[in-house]
Amino acid sequence: MTTDPLKNEKQRKDTGERSDSLIDIIRFSNDPLERSRALAELQKMGLVEDLDTAPQIEKTELKAASPKKARKRKITIGCAIGIAISCIMCLLVGAINDITSTNAEATASARAKATSNARKTATAASNLKDTATAQSVQPLLYTATHWPLVLFEEFDATALNRVWFLGSYDDAYLKGSQYIVQNEYQWKAAAHRGFVSAEIPDIQKVSDFYIEAEMRETQGLSSAISGLIFRYISSGNYYFFEARANQYFRVDLIAGGKWFTIIDWTKSNALQRDSINKLAVLAKGSRYLIFINDQFVGEFEDERLPAGKTGLGISLNNPGDEAIFIFDNFELRAP
């Protein structure tokens, strides 16, 4: 006997669809007669084992009533539950990320605020310290500026008894000239190599002292240096308070021919660009106070050179560098 597989498959499909329809009638119809007929047809189809269980059709054991649809419902329900769980997890993760992000932002903001407050506090404390120090040196400055005058030089071209070098020269380090021009001390320099040059007037050595002088640069590089030489003993032993046109100053010690930085390059708004600047040093024992345009800018202590002469200094760094320096109103006082 030959079996038609397509026909059998169609019969199974029709049976499944009919059983689904009968089950829906039993579960959802309000007509008792219609529900009874549907249950009887299911029994004839061999899909219900016990008629007594008809009122409990939802719990009746079906032998093969639409297995594909049952699986589909189960899969659909499973997918819905999975999607719901995934959504809940996404919401939870999002909420956690939001909380974490908020906490991180709050922490960063708090740290930034704390850092800013710390800096403000440190700056305020530094300003208070600087103010207190500046106030504390005023009595010393007042006393020093009233010490007896050792030398005051306003570089009057008609004055006699010169203590400063006047003339031109050309050596291994620079080609230079130093003259009084329009009642100012003009110092021209063209470097053959980097150098520091000191001009020390022929006056007495001092230990405690107050020295000041006005200076400016009329031509040259921002790296050109001019300043005050003090406690000068020889070309290998002296202090140099130096300033640049770019508003930086420094204090160096040359001792035994070796170079020591006492105060490294420091920016100071007390220095005026393209203008006359007055530098001053007050020395009492091993303590040194530094002033620019009557403003206290620093201090240091050093015992290596206890006494010496005072004067002016210039410096150029590189071969070919040129500059013209102007000095005026040099003043030296000592107790």
Backbone as numpy.savetxt, mean C-alpha at the origin, in Angstrom:
# Nx Ny Nz CAx CAy CAz Cx Cy Cz
-48.19 -74.66 -35.64 -49.03 -73.47 -35.64 -48.16 -72.24 -35.64
-48.45 -71.30 -36.55 -47.65 -70.08 -36.70 -48.25 -68.95 -35.88
-47.40 -68.26 -35.14 -47.85 -67.14 -34.29 -47.42 -65.81 -34.91
-48.39 -64.90 -35.00 -48.08 -63.56 -35.55 -47.62 -62.66 -34.39
-46.32 -62.34 -34.31 -45.82 -61.54 -33.17 -46.40 -60.14 -33.14
-46.64 -59.54 -34.30 -47.18 -58.17 -34.33 -48.59 -58.16 -33.77
-49.36 -59.23 -34.13 -50.74 -59.31 -33.65 -50.77 -59.50 -32.15
-49.90 -60.37 -31.65 -49.84 -60.59 -30.21 -49.45 -59.30 -29.47
-48.49 -58.55 -30.04 -48.05 -57.29 -29.41 -49.18 -56.30 -29.36
-50.02 -56.23 -30.45 -51.14 -55.30 -30.49 -52.18 -55.69 -29.45
-52.40 -57.02 -29.28 -53.36 -57.46 -28.29 -52.93 -57.08 -26.89
-51.64 -57.30 -26.60 -51.12 -56.93 -25.27 -51.26 -55.43 -25.03
-51.01 -54.63 -26.05 -51.13 -53.18 -25.92 -52.57 -52.76 -25.66
-53.49 -53.38 -26.42 -54.92 -53.06 -26.24 -55.38 -53.45 -24.84
-54.93 -54.64 -24.38 -55.32 -55.11 -23.05 -54.81 -54.16 -21.98
-53.59 -53.72 -22.14 -53.02 -52.80 -21.14 -53.77 -51.49 -21.09
-54.09 -50.92 -22.27 -54.79 -49.66 -22.29 -56.19 -49.79 -21.70
-56.87 -50.95 -21.99 -58.22 -51.15 -21.48 -58.20 -51.30 -19.96
-57.20 -52.06 -19.45 -57.12 -52.26 -18.00 -56.86 -50.93 -17.29
-56.04 -50.06 -17.89 -55.79 -48.74 -17.30 -57.08 -47.95 -17.21
-57.89 -48.05 -18.30 -59.13 -47.31 -18.34 -60.10 -47.81 -17.28
-60.19 -49.16 -17.10 -61.08 -49.75 -16.11 -60.66 -49.38 -14.69
-59.35 -49.37 -14.44 -58.83 -49.01 -13.11 -59.18 -47.57 -12.78
-59.07 -46.67 -13.77 -59.41 -45.27 -13.54 -60.88 -45.10 -13.21
-61.77 -45.94 -13.88 -63.21 -45.87 -13.61 -63.47 -46.28 -12.18
-62.83 -47.39 -11.77 -63.05 -47.90 -10.41 -62.59 -46.87 -9.37
-61.47 -46.19 -9.64 -60.87 -45.29 -8.63 -61.57 -43.94 -8.59
-62.08 -43.48 -9.71 -62.52 -42.08 -9.74 -64.01 -41.89 -10.06
-64.71 -42.97 -10.55 -66.12 -42.81 -10.93 -67.00 -42.75 -9.67
-68.04 -41.90 -9.74 -69.00 -41.79 -8.63 -70.22 -42.71 -8.82
-70.26 -43.44 -9.95 -71.40 -44.31 -10.27 -71.07 -45.73 -9.80
-71.77 -46.25 -8.79 -71.46 -47.60 -8.27 -71.62 -48.68 -9.34
-72.65 -48.54 -10.19 -72.89 -49.54 -11.22 -71.75 -49.59 -12.21
-71.29 -48.40 -12.61 -70.18 -48.34 -13.58 -68.92 -48.94 -12.97
-68.69 -48.66 -11.68 -67.52 -49.20 -11.03 -67.60 -50.73 -10.94
-68.83 -51.26 -10.66 -69.01 -52.72 -10.54 -68.75 -53.41 -11.86
-69.28 -52.83 -12.97 -69.04 -53.42 -14.31 -67.55 -53.43 -14.64
-66.88 -52.34 -14.30 -65.45 -52.27 -14.61 -64.68 -53.32 -13.82
-65.08 -53.55 -12.57 -64.39 -54.53 -11.76 -64.63 -55.94 -12.31
-65.90 -56.20 -12.77 -66.22 -57.52 -13.31 -65.40 -57.78 -14.58
-65.22 -56.73 -15.40 -64.46 -56.90 -16.65 -62.99 -57.19 -16.32
-62.48 -56.55 -15.30 -61.09 -56.81 -14.91 -60.93 -58.25 -14.44
-61.98 -58.76 -13.75 -61.92 -60.14 -13.29 -61.92 -61.11 -14.47
-62.75 -60.81 -15.48 -62.78 -61.66 -16.66 -61.45 -61.64 -17.38
-60.78 -60.50 -17.31 -59.48 -60.39 -17.99 -58.39 -61.07 -17.17
-58.81 -61.54 -15.96 -57.84 -62.26 -15.12 -56.87 -61.36 -14.41
-57.25 -60.08 -14.23 -56.32 -59.14 -13.61 -56.65 -58.87 -12.16
-57.85 -59.37 -11.66 -58.22 -59.21 -10.26 -58.49 -60.58 -9.70
-57.85 -60.93 -8.57 -57.96 -62.27 -8.02 -59.15 -62.42 -7.06
-59.56 -61.34 -6.42 -60.56 -61.47 -5.36 -61.58 -60.36 -5.48
-62.87 -60.73 -5.78 -63.91 -59.72 -5.93 -64.22 -59.02 -4.62
-63.96 -59.74 -3.50 -64.26 -59.15 -2.19 -63.42 -57.92 -1.92
-62.39 -57.79 -2.68 -61.50 -56.65 -2.44 -61.82 -55.48 -3.32
-62.95 -55.57 -4.04 -63.31 -54.51 -5.00 -63.35 -53.15 -4.38
-63.95 -52.96 -3.19 -63.96 -51.61 -2.62 -62.56 -51.09 -2.31
-61.60 -52.00 -2.18 -60.23 -51.59 -1.87 -59.35 -51.72 -3.11
-59.87 -51.35 -4.26 -59.17 -51.56 -5.53 -57.78 -50.95 -5.55
-57.63 -49.85 -4.74 -56.32 -49.20 -4.75 -55.26 -50.14 -4.21
-55.73 -51.13 -3.34 -54.78 -52.04 -2.73 -54.83 -53.42 -3.36
-55.73 -53.63 -4.35 -55.88 -54.95 -4.98 -54.64 -55.32 -5.74
-54.27 -56.58 -5.65 -53.07 -57.03 -6.34 -53.42 -57.27 -7.80
-52.80 -56.57 -8.70 -52.98 -56.75 -10.13 -51.86 -57.62 -10.65
-52.26 -58.52 -11.54 -51.25 -59.43 -12.08 -50.37 -58.75 -13.11
-51.00 -57.98 -14.02 -50.19 -57.37 -15.07 -50.84 -56.13 -15.62
-51.50 -55.38 -14.78 -52.22 -54.20 -15.25 -51.26 -53.06 -15.55
-51.03 -52.79 -16.83 -50.22 -51.69 -17.33 -48.91 -51.52 -16.58
-48.00 -52.53 -16.65 -46.72 -52.43 -15.95 -45.88 -51.25 -16.44
-45.96 -50.92 -17.75 -45.18 -49.81 -18.29 -45.61 -48.50 -17.66
-46.97 -48.36 -17.52 -47.47 -47.10 -16.96 -47.13 -47.02 -15.49
-47.16 -48.17 -14.79 -46.80 -48.17 -13.37 -45.36 -47.75 -13.19
-44.49 -48.33 -14.04 -43.07 -47.94 -13.94 -42.89 -46.48 -14.26
-43.65 -45.99 -15.27 -43.53 -44.60 -15.66 -43.93 -43.68 -14.53
-45.02 -44.07 -13.80 -45.46 -43.24 -12.68 -44.39 -43.23 -11.59
-43.82 -44.44 -11.32 -42.79 -44.51 -10.31 -41.59 -43.66 -10.70
-41.19 -43.76 -11.97 -40.03 -42.99 -12.45 -40.31 -41.50 -12.35
-41.57 -41.14 -12.77 -41.94 -39.72 -12.74 -41.89 -39.18 -11.32
-42.45 -39.97 -10.40 -42.43 -39.55 -8.99 -41.01 -39.46 -8.49
-40.16 -40.47 -8.86 -38.76 -40.45 -8.42 -38.02 -39.23 -8.95
-38.27 -38.93 -10.24 -37.62 -37.75 -10.83 -38.06 -36.49 -10.13
-39.37 -36.41 -9.84 -39.89 -35.21 -9.18 -39.24 -35.02 -7.82
-39.13 -36.17 -7.09 -38.49 -36.09 -5.78 -37.03 -35.68 -5.91
-36.32 -36.27 -6.91 -34.91 -35.92 -7.13 -34.74 -34.45 -7.46
-35.64 -33.96 -8.36 -35.56 -32.54 -8.74 -35.82 -31.66 -7.54
-36.83 -32.06 -6.73 -37.16 -31.27 -5.54 -35.97 -31.22 -4.59
-35.35 -32.42 -4.38 -34.18 -32.45 -3.48 -33.05 -31.59 -4.02
-32.83 -31.69 -5.36 -31.77 -30.87 -5.97 -32.04 -29.39 -5.78
-33.30 -29.00 -5.98 -33.66 -27.57 -5.81 -33.42 -27.12 -4.39
-33.84 -28.00 -3.44 -33.64 -27.65 -2.03 -32.16 -27.50 -1.72
-31.34 -28.45 -2.25 -29.90 -28.38 -2.02 -29.31 -27.12 -2.62
-29.76 -26.76 -3.85 -29.27 -25.54 -4.50 -29.60 -24.31 -3.66
-30.85 -24.31 -3.14 -31.25 -23.18 -2.31 -30.41 -23.11 -1.05
-30.17 -24.32 -0.44 -29.34 -24.33 0.77 -27.93 -23.87 0.49
-27.33 -24.40 -0.62 -25.96 -23.99 -0.98 -25.90 -22.50 -1.26
-26.91 -22.01 -2.01 -26.95 -20.58 -2.31 -27.03 -19.75 -1.06
-27.91 -20.22 -0.13 -28.07 -19.48 1.13 -26.77 -19.48 1.92
-26.11 -20.68 1.96 -24.83 -20.77 2.68 -23.79 -19.86 2.04
-23.73 -19.89 0.69 -22.77 -19.01 -0.02 -23.05 -17.55 0.26
-24.35 -17.20 0.28 -24.70 -15.81 0.57 -24.25 -15.41 1.96
-24.51 -16.34 2.92 -24.11 -16.05 4.29 -22.59 -15.94 4.39
-21.89 -16.92 3.72 -20.42 -16.89 3.75 -19.89 -15.63 3.11
-20.48 -15.28 1.93 -20.04 -14.06 1.23 -20.27 -12.83 2.08
-21.47 -12.80 2.70 -21.80 -11.64 3.56 -20.82 -11.55 4.72
-20.56 -12.74 5.36 -19.62 -12.74 6.48 -18.23 -12.33 6.04
-17.80 -12.83 4.84 -16.47 -12.47 4.33 -16.37 -10.98 4.06
-17.44 -10.44 3.44 -17.44 -9.00 3.17 -17.42 -8.20 4.47
-18.20 -8.68 5.43 -18.23 -7.98 6.73 -16.87 -8.05 7.40
-16.23 -9.25 7.33 -14.91 -9.41 7.94 -13.89 -8.52 7.24
-13.90 -8.53 5.89 -12.96 -7.70 5.14 -13.18 -6.23 5.45
-14.46 -5.84 5.52 -14.77 -4.44 5.83 -14.28 -4.08 7.23
-14.51 -5.02 8.17 -14.06 -4.75 9.55 -12.55 -4.65 9.62
-11.85 -5.55 8.89 -10.39 -5.50 8.89 -9.89 -4.21 8.28
-10.50 -3.83 7.13 -10.08 -2.59 6.46 -10.30 -1.40 7.37
-11.46 -1.40 8.05 -11.76 -0.29 8.96 -10.78 -0.27 10.12
-10.48 -1.47 10.64 -9.53 -1.55 11.76 -8.14 -1.09 11.33
-7.73 -1.51 10.11 -6.43 -1.09 9.59 -6.38 0.41 9.40
-7.47 0.95 8.82 -7.53 2.40 8.61 -7.47 3.14 9.93
-8.24 2.63 10.92 -8.23 3.28 12.23 -6.86 3.19 12.88
-6.19 2.01 12.69 -4.85 1.85 13.27 -3.87 2.83 12.64
-3.98 2.98 11.31 -3.09 3.92 10.63 -3.35 5.35 11.07
-4.65 5.68 11.19 -4.98 7.03 11.65 -4.45 7.26 13.05
-4.61 6.23 13.90 -4.12 6.36 15.28 -2.61 6.51 15.29
-1.92 5.67 14.47 -0.46 5.76 14.41 -0.01 7.12 13.89
-0.70 7.59 12.83 -0.36 8.90 12.27 -0.59 10.00 13.28
-1.75 9.92 13.96 -2.05 10.93 14.97 -1.02 10.90 16.09
-0.65 9.67 16.51 0.36 9.55 17.57 1.70 10.10 17.11
2.05 9.79 15.84 3.30 10.31 15.28 3.28 11.83 15.21
2.13 12.37 14.77 2.01 13.83 14.69 2.12 14.48 16.07
1.48 13.82 17.06 1.57 14.34 18.42 3.01 14.30 18.91
3.70 13.19 18.61 5.09 13.06 19.02 5.95 14.12 18.35
5.74 14.30 17.02 6.51 15.30 16.29 6.24 16.69 16.83
4.95 16.96 17.11 4.59 18.27 17.66 5.24 18.49 19.02
5.17 17.43 19.86 5.76 17.54 21.19 7.26 17.74 21.10
7.91 16.99 20.16 9.36 17.13 19.99 9.70 18.52 19.49
8.94 19.00 18.49 9.20 20.35 17.96 9.04 21.41 19.04
8.03 21.22 19.89 7.82 22.18 20.97 8.95 22.10 22.00
9.44 20.88 22.24 10.48 20.71 23.25 11.82 21.30 22.80
12.06 21.38 21.47 13.34 21.92 21.00 13.32 23.44 20.88
12.15 24.04 20.95 12.08 25.50 20.80 12.91 26.24 21.84
12.85 25.86 23.12 13.71 26.55 24.09 15.19 26.42 23.76
15.61 25.22 23.29 17.01 25.01 22.91 17.38 25.88 21.72
16.47 25.96 20.74 16.73 26.77 19.56 16.82 28.25 19.93
15.93 28.68 20.78 15.94 30.09 21.19 17.27 30.43 21.87
17.72 29.54 22.76 18.99 29.77 23.46 20.16 29.81 22.49
20.17 28.82 21.54 21.29 28.73 20.60 21.37 29.93 19.67
20.22 30.43 19.24 20.23 31.58 18.32 20.61 32.87 19.04
20.79 32.80 20.36 21.25 33.97 21.13 22.65 33.77 21.70
23.30 32.67 21.29 24.71 32.51 21.66 25.52 33.61 20.96
26.73 33.85 21.44 27.60 34.86 20.80 27.87 34.52 19.34
27.90 35.51 18.51 28.12 35.35 17.07 29.60 35.13 16.78
29.91 34.03 16.11 31.29 33.74 15.70 31.54 34.29 14.31
30.59 34.10 13.41 30.74 34.60 12.05 29.36 34.82 11.44
29.19 36.01 10.84 28.01 36.25 10.02 28.49 36.77 8.68
28.14 36.07 7.61 28.61 36.43 6.28 27.42 36.61 5.35
27.22 37.86 4.91 26.17 38.12 3.93 26.75 38.33 2.54
28.06 38.07 2.40 28.76 38.07 1.12 28.61 39.42 0.39
28.91 40.44 1.13 28.95 41.79 0.56 30.23 41.91 -0.26
30.09 42.27 -1.51 31.24 42.33 -2.41 32.28 43.35 -1.98
31.90 44.32 -1.18 32.83 45.37 -0.78 33.52 45.08 0.55
33.12 43.98 1.22 33.68 43.67 2.54 35.13 43.20 2.41
35.91 43.46 3.49 37.30 43.04 3.54 37.44 41.82 4.45
38.69 41.37 4.65 38.99 40.26 5.56 38.22 38.98 5.16
38.40 38.60 3.92 37.71 37.42 3.42 38.19 36.15 4.11
37.22 35.27 4.44 37.56 33.96 5.02 37.12 32.83 4.09
36.60 33.17 2.91 36.12 32.18 1.95 37.03 32.17 0.73
37.17 31.00 0.12 37.97 30.89 -1.09 37.25 31.58 -2.25
38.01 32.33 -3.05 37.50 32.94 -4.27 38.45 32.58 -5.40
37.96 32.06 -6.51 38.81 31.71 -7.64 38.26 30.55 -8.43
39.05 30.13 -9.44 38.68 29.01 -10.31 39.70 27.89 -10.17
39.31 26.67 -10.55 40.19 25.51 -10.44 39.67 24.39 -11.33
40.55 23.44 -11.61 40.19 22.27 -12.40 41.07 21.12 -11.93
40.45 20.14 -11.25 41.23 19.02 -10.72 40.66 17.70 -11.21
41.05 16.62 -10.56 40.62 15.29 -11.01 39.13 15.06 -10.81
38.51 15.85 -9.91 37.12 15.62 -9.59 36.15 16.57 -10.28
36.52 17.82 -10.40 35.60 18.79 -10.99 36.34 20.01 -11.51
35.63 20.71 -12.37 36.06 22.04 -12.80 35.09 23.01 -12.13
35.65 23.95 -11.34 34.77 24.80 -10.57 35.26 26.22 -10.43
34.35 27.06 -9.93 34.69 28.45 -9.62 33.81 28.93 -8.48
34.39 29.77 -7.63 33.66 30.30 -6.47 33.92 31.80 -6.39
32.84 32.58 -6.59 32.97 34.03 -6.60 31.76 34.66 -5.90
31.94 35.90 -5.50 30.82 36.68 -4.97 30.18 37.43 -6.13
28.92 37.15 -6.38 28.19 37.77 -7.48 26.88 38.33 -6.93
26.72 39.65 -7.07 25.52 40.33 -6.57 25.25 40.01 -5.10
26.30 40.13 -4.31 26.23 39.91 -2.86 25.74 38.51 -2.48
26.10 37.53 -3.28 25.84 36.13 -2.99 27.07 35.31 -3.34
27.23 34.19 -2.68 28.38 33.32 -2.96 27.96 32.31 -4.02
28.53 32.47 -5.22 28.16 31.63 -6.37 29.23 30.56 -6.58
28.74 29.33 -6.61 29.65 28.18 -6.74 29.23 27.37 -7.97
30.07 27.43 -9.01 29.83 26.66 -10.23 30.64 25.38 -10.18
30.04 24.29 -10.71 30.75 23.01 -10.69 30.35 22.16 -11.89
31.35 21.53 -12.51 31.14 20.55 -13.58 31.94 19.31 -13.22
31.28 18.20 -13.04 31.92 17.00 -12.49 32.70 16.22 -13.54
33.93 15.83 -13.16 34.68 14.85 -13.94 34.35 13.44 -13.45
33.94 13.36 -12.21 33.48 12.12 -11.57 32.63 12.54 -10.37
31.95 11.57 -9.74 31.16 11.89 -8.57 32.04 12.45 -7.46
31.54 13.47 -6.76 32.39 14.11 -5.74 31.53 14.78 -4.67
32.17 15.06 -3.53 31.66 15.96 -2.50 32.77 16.98 -2.27
32.40 18.25 -2.29 33.40 19.32 -2.10 32.96 20.20 -0.93
33.89 20.48 -0.03 33.60 21.29 1.15 34.35 22.62 1.07
33.66 23.68 1.41 34.27 25.01 1.53 34.22 25.41 3.00
35.38 25.42 3.64 35.48 25.67 5.08 36.16 27.03 5.30
35.46 27.99 5.85 36.08 29.30 6.09 37.17 29.19 7.16
38.10 30.10 7.10 39.24 30.08 8.01 38.83 30.69 9.35
38.13 29.87 10.15 37.67 30.32 11.47 37.96 29.23 12.50
37.65 29.49 13.73 37.97 28.60 14.83 37.12 27.33 14.82
37.64 26.29 15.47 36.85 25.07 15.70 35.85 25.34 16.82
34.72 24.64 16.77 33.72 24.76 17.83 33.21 23.37 18.18
32.72 23.25 19.41 32.09 22.01 19.84 30.58 22.17 19.79
30.01 22.84 20.78 28.59 23.20 20.70 28.46 24.39 19.77
27.42 24.38 18.92 27.28 25.48 17.95 25.87 25.53 17.39
25.57 26.64 16.74 24.38 26.79 15.90 24.85 27.38 14.59
24.49 26.70 13.48 24.90 27.16 12.16 23.69 27.20 11.24
23.62 28.22 10.38 22.55 28.29 9.38 23.07 29.00 8.15
22.42 28.72 7.01 22.77 29.40 5.76 21.62 29.23 4.78
21.47 30.23 3.91 20.48 30.16 2.84 21.14 29.65 1.58
20.42 28.85 0.81 20.99 28.29 -0.42 19.90 27.96 -1.42
20.32 27.94 -2.69 19.41 27.54 -3.76 20.26 27.08 -4.95
19.61 26.39 -5.85 20.28 25.90 -7.06 19.65 26.60 -8.25
20.45 27.32 -9.03 19.92 28.06 -10.17 20.02 27.27 -11.47
20.87 26.27 -11.50 21.03 25.49 -12.72 21.58 24.13 -12.34
20.99 23.07 -12.87 21.51 21.74 -12.57 20.41 20.70 -12.47
20.82 19.49 -12.10 19.90 18.35 -12.00 19.23 18.31 -10.64
18.11 17.57 -10.57 17.42 17.42 -9.28 18.26 16.61 -8.30
19.24 15.88 -8.81 20.12 15.09 -7.94 21.27 15.90 -7.38
21.44 17.16 -7.83 22.51 18.00 -7.31 22.26 18.31 -5.84
23.33 18.35 -5.05 23.23 18.46 -3.60 23.98 19.69 -3.10
23.37 20.38 -2.16 24.05 21.46 -1.44 23.67 21.37 0.02
24.54 21.89 0.92 24.20 21.78 2.33 25.26 22.37 3.24
25.22 21.91 4.51 26.10 22.42 5.56 27.10 21.35 5.98
28.35 21.77 6.12 29.40 20.91 6.67 29.64 21.33 8.12
29.74 20.37 9.03 30.00 20.75 10.42 30.86 19.70 11.12
31.54 20.17 12.18 32.56 19.41 12.90 33.56 18.81 11.92
34.00 19.66 11.05 34.98 19.28 10.02 36.38 19.25 10.65
37.03 18.10 10.52 38.41 17.96 11.00 39.36 17.85 9.83
38.97 17.06 8.82 39.76 16.89 7.60 38.83 16.44 6.49
39.40 16.23 5.29 38.56 15.80 4.16 37.99 14.40 4.36
38.48 13.68 5.37 37.95 12.34 5.65 37.20 12.26 6.95
36.92 13.44 7.58 36.23 13.42 8.87 35.34 14.66 9.01
34.03 14.49 8.82 33.08 15.59 8.97 31.65 15.07 8.83
30.68 15.90 9.22 29.26 15.64 8.99 28.78 16.51 7.83
27.78 15.99 7.11 27.25 16.72 5.95 25.72 16.64 5.99
25.08 17.79 6.22 23.61 17.91 6.15 23.30 18.42 4.76
22.73 17.57 3.92 22.57 17.87 2.50 21.11 17.88 2.08
20.80 18.65 1.05 19.42 18.77 0.55 19.42 18.80 -0.96
18.32 18.33 -1.53 18.14 18.34 -2.99 16.95 19.21 -3.36
16.91 19.62 -4.62 15.80 20.45 -5.10 14.49 19.68 -5.15
14.54 18.35 -5.09 13.31 17.54 -5.14 12.70 17.31 -3.76
13.09 18.15 -2.78 12.51 18.14 -1.43 12.95 16.96 -0.58
14.14 16.46 -0.79 14.69 15.41 0.05 15.95 15.92 0.77
16.14 15.44 1.99 17.36 15.77 2.72 17.96 14.51 3.33
19.24 14.61 3.72 19.95 13.48 4.31 21.07 14.02 5.18
21.51 13.21 6.15 22.67 13.55 6.98 23.65 12.38 6.91
24.89 12.68 6.55 25.93 11.66 6.46 27.11 12.02 7.35
27.83 11.00 7.73 29.09 11.15 8.47 30.20 10.52 7.66
31.27 11.28 7.45 32.48 10.72 6.86 33.49 10.64 8.00
33.87 9.44 8.38 34.78 9.22 9.50 35.87 8.25 9.09
37.11 8.67 9.20 38.22 7.82 8.78 38.18 7.51 7.30
37.60 8.44 6.52 37.48 8.23 5.08 36.35 7.32 4.67
35.57 6.80 5.64 34.44 5.92 5.35 33.12 6.69 5.47
32.16 6.30 4.66 30.88 7.00 4.57 29.82 6.27 5.40
29.15 7.01 6.31 28.08 6.45 7.13 26.83 7.33 6.98
25.70 6.71 6.73 24.44 7.45 6.64 23.81 7.53 8.03
23.61 8.75 8.51 23.00 8.97 9.82 21.48 9.06 9.68
21.01 9.92 8.80 19.59 10.02 8.44 19.50 9.82 6.94
18.82 8.77 6.49 18.74 8.49 5.05 17.83 9.51 4.37
17.82 9.47 3.04 17.02 10.43 2.27 15.58 10.45 2.77
15.14 11.65 3.14 13.82 11.83 3.73 13.09 12.97 3.03
11.82 12.72 2.63 11.02 13.76 1.99 10.56 14.76 3.04
10.66 16.05 2.73 10.20 17.08 3.65 9.56 18.22 2.86
8.30 18.50 3.19 7.62 19.63 2.56 8.14 20.96 3.06
9.00 20.91 4.07 9.62 22.15 4.53 10.55 22.72 3.48
11.09 21.85 2.63 11.96 22.31 1.53 11.10 22.89 0.42
11.45 24.09 -0.05 10.71 24.77 -1.10 11.36 24.51 -2.45
10.56 24.08 -3.42 11.07 23.84 -4.77 11.38 25.17 -5.46
12.48 25.19 -6.20 12.85 26.36 -7.02 12.84 27.64 -6.20
13.33 27.55 -4.99 13.32 28.73 -4.12 14.49 28.66 -3.16
14.67 29.72 -2.39 15.72 29.74 -1.37 15.28 28.90 -0.18
16.19 28.08 0.33 15.93 27.27 1.52 17.01 27.54 2.56
16.58 27.68 3.80 17.52 27.89 4.89 17.68 26.60 5.68
18.92 26.08 5.70 19.23 24.90 6.49 19.93 25.32 7.77
19.69 24.59 8.86 20.31 24.92 10.14 20.57 23.66 10.94
21.64 23.71 11.74 22.00 22.61 12.64 22.34 23.19 14.00
21.78 22.58 15.05 22.13 22.94 16.42 22.81 21.71 17.04
24.04 21.89 17.50 24.78 20.79 18.11 25.08 21.12 19.56
24.75 20.18 20.45 25.06 20.33 21.86 25.52 18.98 22.37
26.83 18.86 22.60 27.39 17.57 22.95 27.27 16.61 21.77
26.69 15.43 22.03 26.52 14.43 20.96 25.14 14.50 20.32
24.35 15.49 20.70 22.99 15.63 20.16 22.96 16.69 19.07
22.28 16.36 17.96 22.18 17.28 16.83 20.71 17.45 16.45
20.29 18.70 16.31 18.93 19.01 15.86 19.01 19.62 14.47
18.10 19.19 13.59 18.13 19.58 12.18 16.90 20.42 11.86
17.10 21.55 11.16 16.00 22.46 10.81 16.06 22.81 9.32
14.87 22.97 8.74 14.76 23.46 7.36 13.73 24.58 7.37
14.16 25.77 6.94 13.27 26.95 6.92 12.57 27.14 8.27
13.37 27.04 9.33 12.92 27.24 10.71 11.97 26.16 11.22
11.84 25.07 10.47 11.01 23.94 10.92 11.90 22.78 11.36
11.61 22.25 12.53 12.35 21.10 13.03 11.99 19.86 12.21
13.00 19.18 11.63 12.72 18.03 10.76 13.40 16.74 11.22
14.28 16.81 12.22 14.91 15.58 12.68 16.02 15.83 13.68
16.48 14.74 14.28 17.60 14.83 15.22 18.33 13.50 15.26
19.55 13.52 15.78 20.30 12.29 15.96 21.37 12.52 17.03
21.94 11.41 17.48 23.04 11.47 18.44 24.22 10.69 17.89
25.41 11.26 18.01 26.62 10.61 17.52 27.83 11.24 18.22
28.74 10.40 18.70 29.86 10.88 19.49 31.19 10.83 18.75
31.19 10.44 17.48 32.46 10.17 16.82 33.29 11.42 16.52
32.62 12.55 16.26 33.35 13.79 16.02 32.88 14.83 17.03
33.63 15.08 18.09 33.17 15.97 19.16 33.32 17.45 18.86
34.14 17.82 17.90 34.37 19.24 17.60 34.98 19.38 16.21
34.91 20.60 15.65 35.51 20.84 14.34 35.04 22.17 13.78
35.39 22.43 12.54 35.00 23.66 11.88 33.67 23.46 11.15
33.11 24.56 10.66 31.84 24.50 9.93 32.00 25.20 8.58
31.11 24.86 7.62 31.19 25.48 6.31 30.07 25.02 5.39
30.32 25.10 4.09 29.34 24.76 3.06 29.82 23.56 2.25
28.88 22.86 1.63 29.25 21.70 0.83 28.34 21.53 -0.37
28.90 20.94 -1.43 28.12 20.60 -2.62 28.50 19.19 -3.06
27.66 18.59 -3.92 27.96 17.25 -4.42 27.24 17.02 -5.74
27.95 16.38 -6.68 27.36 15.90 -7.94 27.71 14.43 -8.06
26.82 13.65 -8.65 26.97 12.19 -8.63 27.73 11.60 -9.80
27.58 12.18 -11.00 28.06 11.50 -12.20 28.94 12.41 -13.06
29.88 11.83 -13.80 30.68 12.62 -14.73 29.79 13.37 -15.72
30.11 14.64 -15.94 29.32 15.45 -16.86 28.22 16.24 -16.19
27.86 15.91 -14.93 26.85 16.68 -14.21 27.36 18.10 -13.96
26.46 19.08 -14.13 26.83 20.47 -13.90 25.75 21.15 -13.06
26.17 22.13 -12.29 25.21 22.87 -11.46 25.81 24.20 -11.03
24.94 25.15 -10.71 25.34 26.43 -10.12 24.58 26.57 -8.81
25.34 26.73 -7.71 24.77 26.85 -6.38 24.97 28.27 -5.86
23.96 28.78 -5.17 24.02 30.12 -4.59 23.85 30.01 -3.08
24.76 30.66 -2.31 24.70 30.66 -0.85 24.65 32.11 -0.36
23.99 32.28 0.79 23.91 33.63 1.37 23.61 33.53 2.87
23.93 34.60 3.57 23.61 34.76 5.00 24.06 33.57 5.84
25.35 33.28 5.76 25.93 32.23 6.59 26.11 32.76 8.01
25.66 31.97 9.00 25.74 32.42 10.38 26.21 31.28 11.28
27.19 31.58 12.14 27.70 30.61 13.10 27.72 31.22 14.50
27.14 30.49 15.46 27.14 30.94 16.87 27.63 29.80 17.74
28.26 30.17 18.86 28.74 29.17 19.81 28.68 29.77 21.22
28.47 28.95 22.26 28.36 29.47 23.62 29.72 29.94 24.17
